[in-house]
Amino acid sequence: MENHFKDSTFLARWISGELTPEELNDFKNSKDYQALNKINEASQLLETPSYNSEALFNSLKTKINTKQQDKAPTVIKLIPTWVYGVAASIVLAFGLFYYLNTNKHFETSFSEQLAVVLPDDSKVQLNANSQLDFKSRNWDNNRVLNLNGEAFFDVEKGAKFKVLTQQGIVEVLGTEFNVISRNDYFEVQCLEGKVRVESLTANKEAILLPGKAIRILNKTAEEWGFILIDEPNWVLGESTFMNTPISQVLLSIENQYNIHFDTSNIDLSKRFTGGFTHKDLNLALKTVFVPMEISYSSNGNNQIILVNSKNKN
């Protein structure tokens, strides 16, 4: 085995295209390059995550020996043992490299936001406690993402763009829209362009134009209009709501401030129109609960007890 293999990172850097021009040229002129390059090319046929590296390696080993025998039928040249070890390393290194570079996962915690730039320069802004997954391989022809939580999308024109959630599917060609998908709640607002929304729970399909929104709650669809803005208010640090069930408002507060509400003494079906800031918990609580005539108190451990003011002794 030649000197460049003494560097334990050499193969990984070769597969990922990180060799210097001098290293790559030296490697191509080595006696090992042809065999290892065939192994690398075969490795690229792997499909993550269900490939069998051991079976593939054994198959490659057989093919290498067969090719050597075909080229020199009267002289059998044994391949050094180290080649098989290197071949296995290539298979495993490529599998890891392929997986890490095709499956993308992003998530936020309490009070966090995260900006994600997709391979086509489309942009996603994740709100607190949200998750986004997609595969970057062949992205231009397969623009599909999975969302759990809330996100704002600014989509570049191109192939169809789909956002899959447990509650429904949003499909566009190029637009800006906001999606919320949590538990049994699904909401989409269109800020630009046109989106098609398909509910998986309410057997409902709708086409939204700018300034239009739809929510699915308890398998029932509600549509409404809103004043157009450049981006959702939550991106700028304030969550706003239009006739939204108080249960969803409370969940939004919990996600921003890492607290928990005791709701056993309030009516969760009540609706709220308004907003709250992400920067001041006391102000946020007052803004939401005073007009709703709900009193609140803390018992420690980040828990806040809610009681309808009219029922309070």
SETITOR-694878 format. One line per field, with one value per residue (C-alpha): residue number from 0; x, y, z. Coordinates in steps of 0.1 Angstrom, whole numbers, always signed. Each point is the difference from the previous one (the first is absolute). Last residue first. Layout:
BEGIN
seq: (NUM:...) .
u: (X:...) .
v: (Y:...) .
w: (Z:...) .
This chain:
BEGIN
seq: (312:311:310:309:308:307:306:305:304:303:302:301:300:299:298:297:296:295:294:293:292:291:290:289:288:287:286:285:284:283:282:281:280:279:278:277:276:275:274:273:272:271:270:269:268:267:266:265:264:263:262:261:260:259:258:257:256:255:254:253:252:251:250:249:248:247:246:245:244:243:242:241:240:239:238:237:236:235:234:233:232:231:230:229:228:227:226:225:224:223:222:221:220:219:218:217:216:215:214:213:212:211:210:209:208:207:206:205:204:203:202:201:200:199:198:197:196:195:194:193:192:191:190:189:188:187:186:185:184:183:182:181:180:179:178:177:176:175:174:173:172:171:170:169:168:167:166:165:164:163:162:161:160:159:158:157:156:155:154:153:152:151:150:149:148:147:146:145:144:143:142:141:140:139:138:137:136:135:134:133:132:131:130:129:128:127:126:125:124:123:122:121:120:119:118:117:116:115:114:113:112:111:110:109:108:107:106:105:104:103:102:101:100:99:98:97:96:95:94:93:92:91:90:89:88:87:86:85:84:83:82:81:80:79:78:77:76:75:74:73:72:71:70:69:68:67:66:65:64:63:62:61:60:59:58:57:56:55:54:53:52:51:50:49:48:47:46:45:44:43:42:41:40:39:38:37:36:35:34:33:32:31:30:29:28:27:26:25:24:23:22:21:20:19:18:17:16:15:14:13:12:11:10:9:8:7:6:5:4:3:2:1:0) .
u: (-637:+10:-27:-5:+37:+4:+29:+35:+29:+35:+28:+36:+10:-17:-37:-6:-33:-25:-34:-20:-23:+9:+9:+24:+13:+18:+17:+6:+18:+22:+9:+11:+19:+20:+19:-22:-28:-37:-28:-37:-31:-8:-27:-14:+0:+25:-24:+20:+5:+20:+24:+32:+24:+36:+31:+28:-5:-6:-13:-23:-14:-8:-17:-21:-11:-9:-22:-16:-16:+9:-23:+29:+33:+33:+35:+26:+37:+7:-4:-31:-16:-2:+18:-5:-35:-34:-31:-19:-28:-18:-7:-11:+1:-13:+18:+2:+20:+12:+11:-1:+15:-4:+20:+17:-19:-8:-13:-19:-4:-20:-5:+3:+28:+26:-6:+13:+11:+9:+21:+0:+24:+8:-10:-20:-10:-2:-13:-2:-9:-5:+36:+19:+3:+4:+9:+8:+2:+21:-1:+14:-16:-20:-13:-10:-9:-21:-2:+31:+20:+14:+12:+2:+18:-8:+29:+14:-6:+17:-20:-1:-14:-10:+1:-20:+1:+7:+10:+11:+15:-3:+17:+6:+13:+24:+8:+16:+17:-8:-24:-23:-8:-13:-8:-17:+2:+3:-6:+19:+8:+3:+17:+1:+36:-4:+20:-21:+10:-11:-6:-5:-21:+3:-23:-2:+20:+5:+6:+17:+6:+16:+3:+22:+34:+2:-12:+24:+30:-9:-5:+31:+21:-14:+5:+34:+11:-10:+21:+29:-1:-4:+30:+21:-2:+21:-17:+13:+12:-11:+21:-13:-34:+15:-28:-28:+17:+3:-35:-12:+20:-14:-36:+3:+13:-28:-26:+15:+0:-36:-11:+18:-12:-37:-19:-32:+6:+8:+2:+34:+9:+28:+19:+5:+18:+22:+9:+10:+21:+17:+11:+12:+17:+23:+29:+4:-3:-36:+12:+28:-25:-25:+27:+13:-35:-7:-24:-34:-23:-21:+12:+36:-2:-15:+27:+29:-12:+22:+31:+22:-19:+21:+31:-10:-14) .
v: (+328:-2:-13:+34:+4:-34:-17:-7:-15:+8:-26:+9:-21:+25:+3:+29:+19:+8:+17:-4:+28:-6:+37:-4:-34:+7:+34:-6:-33:+15:+30:-23:-22:+28:-5:-23:+25:-9:+3:+7:-20:-28:-27:-21:-37:-6:+10:+5:-18:-30:+22:-4:+18:-10:+22:+0:+36:-1:-35:+4:+33:-18:-28:+25:+16:-34:-8:+34:-10:+27:+28:+16:-4:+19:-11:+27:-2:+11:-35:-4:+29:-21:+15:+28:+8:-5:+8:-32:-21:-30:-37:-26:-38:-26:-32:+11:+31:+6:+35:+20:+33:+27:+32:-12:-27:-34:-30:-24:-38:-16:-36:+12:-21:-1:+36:+11:+36:+14:+32:+31:+30:+20:+1:-32:-11:-37:-16:-35:-11:-35:-4:+29:+11:+38:+12:+35:+9:+17:-10:-21:-31:-11:-30:-2:-34:-9:-9:-22:+25:+0:+32:-3:+21:-7:+6:+35:+35:+8:-5:+22:-22:+9:-29:-14:-34:-34:+4:-25:+14:-8:+17:-30:+11:+28:-20:-30:-8:+26:-22:+18:+5:+29:+0:+26:+10:+37:+14:-12:+25:-17:+14:-11:+3:-31:-22:+13:+28:-5:+28:-12:+14:-9:+8:-36:-24:+0:-27:-7:-33:-6:-34:+2:+11:-20:-31:+1:+8:-29:-24:+13:-6:-35:-11:+17:-16:-34:+5:+11:-31:-21:+18:-7:-37:+3:-10:-33:+0:-31:-5:-21:+18:+35:+26:-24:-10:+36:+7:-30:+10:+35:-13:-24:+27:+23:-25:-6:+37:+4:-28:+16:+35:-10:+31:+10:+36:+11:-12:-13:+5:+24:-30:-13:+32:-2:-36:+8:+29:-23:-24:+28:+21:-27:+2:+38:+26:+9:+4:+24:+21:+0:+10:+28:+13:+0:-27:+11:-16:-19:-34:+11:+16:-32:-21:+22:+4:-28:+15:-30:-6:+27:-22:-28:-33) .
w: (+447:-37:-23:-18:-3:-19:+15:-14:+20:-13:+2:-4:+30:+23:+10:-23:-2:-28:-3:-32:-11:-37:-3:+30:-11:-33:+5:+37:-6:-28:+22:+28:-24:-16:-33:-21:-1:-1:-25:-7:-7:+24:-1:+28:-4:+27:+27:+32:+33:-11:-21:+21:-23:-6:-6:-25:-10:-38:-3:+31:-15:-33:+18:+20:-33:-14:+29:-1:-33:-27:-10:-18:+17:+3:+12:+6:-5:-35:-15:+21:-19:-32:-30:-25:+12:-16:+22:+8:-16:+14:-5:+25:-6:+24:+9:+37:-12:-36:-7:-32:-11:-27:-4:-31:-18:+16:-20:+23:+5:+28:+11:+36:+13:-28:-10:-34:-5:-34:+1:-22:-2:+31:+36:+2:+35:+10:+32:+13:+36:+13:+13:-14:-36:-6:-35:-13:-37:-26:-36:-28:-15:+31:+19:+36:+14:+31:+37:+5:-21:-35:-16:-38:-26:-37:-23:-3:+14:+33:+32:+30:+27:+36:+25:+29:+17:-17:-36:-27:-32:-37:-29:-22:-34:+12:+31:-18:+33:+27:+19:+24:+37:+21:+37:+22:+37:-7:-35:-31:-28:-33:-31:-36:-13:-22:+25:+29:+23:+36:+25:+36:+28:+37:+29:+11:-23:-37:-25:-33:-18:-34:-16:-32:+12:+32:-16:-30:+23:+23:-29:-17:+30:+5:-36:-1:+32:-13:-31:+21:+20:-31:-16:+32:-7:-31:-33:-13:-36:-18:-31:-29:-3:+3:-7:+9:+32:+12:-9:+19:+31:-1:-5:+29:+23:-11:+8:+34:+6:-11:+24:+29:-8:-1:-11:+18:+8:-26:-36:-10:-37:+11:+14:-35:-9:+31:-6:-36:+13:+24:-28:-23:+27:+16:-25:+7:-27:+11:+36:-9:-20:+29:+26:-22:-7:+37:+12:+13:-25:+26:-12:+0:+34:+15:-17:+13:+36:+14:-17:-4:-32:-17:+3:-23:+10) .
